[in-house]
Amino acid sequence: RGYPARARMPTEDNAKRPRLMDTRPAEPPRSNDRIIDQTLGDDAEHPMRELFERWGLPDRFVRGVSPSWRCKLVPLARTEDEIRDYAVRGVPALASPEYARGVFDAMGGGGGDGDAATADAVSWACDSPWSSFPRPKVAMVGGWGAPGSHLLSDRYMRMVGSFAEVVDGDEPLNLQMFHRDDTTVPVLPERLRWPLPEFFDTRSPADAPIDGSTEDTDAKSEEADAKSEETGRGNHATDAEGNKTALPAQGALHRPGGVGVPLDMATRLSAAGALTWWHLDDCGEFVFQVGLPVRRDAPRRVGANPFRRRDGSELLGPTGRPVCKLFVFAAREDYEWIAQDGVMNQTMKQTALDLFDTPTHYLPHRREMSDDPSRTPLGPGAKFDVSGRSSGSRLDHVPPPAKLPTFWVAPLECGGCPLLSPPNWIHCVLTVRDCVMVEERRLSLAFLDEVAYFQRRAARWCEPPVQYRFIREDLHDVASCRAHAVSPLLKMLADDGASVATRCRARSSLRTLVDESGAGLASSGLDASARDEIRAALDAFEAFLVTDAGEAHREFIGRDARENGVGLGGLVRAMSREGDGNVHALGAFREKAGFVDGGPFAAVVHERGRPRWGPVRGTR
């Protein structure tokens, strides 16, 4: 299970090893296939409705999409430097399939323990000895959590006794099975190789072998696993009589030193058409996920799911493989466009943008947000020139103070590039075909400001989530907080040989730990001695920043404050004004200006949980 001491992008030399599967090129497209041929990661904005229609999505996910919505495609990171840049900027990105090679190989070998190989993920899950569960599990019907539905409703939940029940029924189901001790399902997510060890490596530096091999690490992992068995601190608890109980949430560490905190792993089986509505991930963590390979000639599953393509066609992704899921992200600063937490708390109903059923006249028009609100015609009869012709006005030369959000779309392929999702980007996920996806969640000590932001966000919810054990236990205990968080971060900050991003991110996390302005962590186990040590280290680093040697670090911090100012930046301040008087500050964030809480403004009402923006005005 060990990771190389220094993760490298795959090359022809280090990639030469036996592989069980997925070495063949993607199949040539068939005549009825749809193809995603847009460039990944460029600045081009696409009309979302036209794009979804061109991709052949079901009418349910095209007809009601407003022509006003635009989107970009997430980038594909081809080097570790590019991945690092996207991670620190907080941008979702696809990565090389080599990071998931261990997952693909293990699946091809029957989970790592068998000889019979299969190349179809759905068959691997449904026609296997581990398909049936000792105890039923809760699957979600596609559309669970939709705007207007009650927060505590079980209407869109189904009990399933096997993987096969998820895809062999008549309605689109989605099962996110977190790995516990109550099943024999192979734990494929543990075979994902994470990039950026300076941010995500779960081992202490003392555990990392100098030559990059895994032998020493494997031995130490086995020793640690044995200690974990004795103490009951792993993925199960052991009572006085020796009975094991699966824990509801992971993330408690039994040994210090790693900058990455392992939280949880899951295998997700989804039927075509399953829709996971808008949500944030669980605590401010990163998620690394990949779709498992499929065979186009695999036997057709039973059931009458109306979203399953009957003509054998596929939506093919950028590498030519079938797309299993489309992730639709909204940036942090666009949260209020998507979800209105105050109304949710009042009504106990999901209150969020229905991307697939919001008429254009529910949205502010771009001319409303560009023109002087005091001279803009108000009311439903307002007319605007939508021809795109130049009007000769100042609008042709002055950037608008506000605009509709631009979404980011990530096509996840079966057996293709894994997706690294950043913390705190609200997103929804559309399942394109029956598929299996595996994922691992890790918190990075270098991004504790993301954890602080999530805590502030979740504190506003009437039904806050259960926190991972690392958050609710380790960070609250004096000894554990020092060992698991403070010491690794101080080492990162003091390491002259570390990258600029590593040291500056350590600075940000340490500032979050000792912040007392209300933007730091909600609580921690820091004692006075640890606080003094952190402040002294920060003072020394600030002195370094003003020197010539600190120029690159100063530039990074400046950019980070503009592009990723989360826990200590404007996003927390903006959060306090969200929904104030049922008004949305459309211009709360402006390019290169950060949070300004400025106009234009619009009142927001809700119909069946869906927001509807009123006429744009210049004041709250």
Secondary structure, 3 states (H helix, E strand, C coil): CCCCCCCCCCCCCCCCCCCCCCCCCCCCCCCCCEECCCCCCCCCCEEHHHHHHHCCCCHHHCCCCCCCCEEEECCECCCHHHHHHHHHHCCCEECCHHHHHHHHHHHHCCCCCCCCCCCCHHHHHHCCCCCEEEEEEEEEECCCCCCCCECCCCCCEEEEEECHHHHCCCCCEEEEEECCCCCCCCCHHHHCCCCCHHHHCCCCHHHCCCCCCCHHHHHHHHHHHHHHHHHCCCCEEECCCCCEEECCCCCCCCCCCCCEEEEEEEEEEECCCCEEEEECCCCCCEEEEEECCCCCCCCCCCCCCCCCCCCCCCEECCCCCEEEEEEEECCHHHHHHHECHHHHHHHCECCECCCCCCCHHHCCCHHHHHCCHHHCCCCCCCCCCCCCCCCCCHHHCCCCCCCCCEEEEEEEEECCCCEEECCCCCEEEEECCCEEEEEEEEEEHHHHHHHHHHHHHHCCCCCCCCCCHHHHCHHHCHHHHHHHHHHHHHHHHHCCCCCHHHHHHHHHHHHHHHCCCCCCCCCCCCCHHHHHHHHHHHHHHHHHHCCHHHHHHHHHHHHHHHHCCCCCCHHHHHHCCCCHHHEEEEEEEECCCEEEEEEEEEEEEEECCEEEEEEEECCC
